[in-house]
Amino acid sequence: MSMDLRITKHAKERMEKYGISESLVRDAMDDPDSIVEGHSGRKISQKKLNGYVLRVIFKEEKDINVIVTVYKARSERYGI
């Protein structure tokens, strides 16, 4: 994928809350285990991470992916 990323204030707050680095978010975007459709035309990049799945919700704009939010979830919840 490797596009420019813009991380919203909300996503940065979530990254801080869950202890997720920008490099982890970039890795999930550049080399996801899967990408699924989200709500309102958004997409969700999913990456396995130590028994969890990192979910990065983003919307594609012209030359940039806008990271809307980020969180960790139990992998069994999403079948990853």
Number of C-alpha atoms within 10 A of each C-alpha: 10 11 13 11 16 13 18 14 12 13 20 18 14 17 20 13 11 12 12 17 12 13 9 16 24 17 14 24 26 13 15 19 14 14 17 10 11 13 8 7 9 15 20 24 24 25 24 18 15 9 12 17 23 25 25 24 24 24 15 14 8 5 9 13 20 19 24 20 19 25 18 20 16 15 17 10 9 11 7 14
